[in-house]
């Protein structure tokens, strides 16, 4: 679920210039909520929250009417109802969502074989090779929106641009039920006033580091000396942000999807409330997931965590990485960011880290930057030491003995099997 509530929406007029474009980002509008409104017309126009009625559960999605009150995904339902007391809580129907998602993805593939699903309700399409069949990219996008609505009853928003990054930004800004076309020559003008938080891969901590130096917009990034960016973000991240701010994105639409995942989880003998111990355990699990990925020749595009509380309430969080990785440090960083979004109301009984959307290592197009180069060299050396002396011969200093919070870390369980999704 996007963070937008439909305010500040921008759309393109008919006949908008699409010179130099060819990448579409299609995003269904408030997908879960829209499906519920489709199946129950009495909910149309009302503030609805998709989630369990239990106040400790979390919001899976919300209608735009609820979002305007500040309701967001991953927010506890109880908090969402305090923000929007008139909202109707609707339990999710995932089988129905999957059914309609499959229908939508088939429509996309009728237009072009170059479709990269990002989740159940969004995908990139490369339409540069089908212009003779269907027309210019903006025309394809217009007709695609009409067909999705005619065949499913649902609306979608589409961004059309020269790169994946700009197309995704454009679809977000056009929501709901919009189309925004950014001609290649207009990319810099489009990007300049946008927040640095809109850049793909710039999380809250990176955004704070930039904003603390007065770098608030993408235009500010361009006006900032590279050495200042490098000091704020590190050389690798600084280079990435610099290129994205310039509209440079070498990533192509990737049609390969490997339905496998690698995960490790730990059930504690005693429930753990100390966040430092939990974060340390996430780091340990992430290192094991990274080692399993490297051993199998895989890289992961998505990282997920699972947290089960003392009352057996279980929640999960996931995020798509800017680039696929098998580096434990990167996986652990993502796991920590996800863990920071979890509202911890009780001690934790179980915690887990999972790498998803796997692909063969090295199969992704060569990027203009490599954030993981240094850590990859370190972890390759650790893999060599483990092969020679056994796993556990070399480990992080933070994982030795007792955690600073005072508790003792759990013992290492045997490695789980690779899941076949």
Buried (B, 14 or more C-beta within 10 A) or exposed (E): BBEBBBEEBEBBEEEBBBEBBBBBBBBBBBBBBBBBBBEEEEBEEBBBBBBBEEBBBBBBBBBBBBBBBBBBBBBBBBBBBEBBEEBBBBEBBEEBBEEBBEEBBEBBBEBBEBBBBBBBBBBBBBBBEBEEEBBBBBBBBBEBBEBBEEEBEBBBBBBBBBBBBBBBBBBBBBBBBBBBBBBBEBBBEBBBEBBBBBBBBBBEEBBEBBBEBEBBBBBBBBEBEEEBBBEBBBBBBBBBBBBBBBBEBEBBBBBEBBEBBBBBBBEBEEBBBBBBBBBBBBBBBBBBBBBBBBBBEBBBBBBBBBBBBBEEBEBBBBBBBBBBBBBBBBBBBBBBBBBEBBEEEBBBBBBBBBBBBBBEBEEBEEBEBEBBEBBBEEBEEBBEEBEEEEBEEBBBEBBEEEBEBEBEBBEBEEEEEBEEE
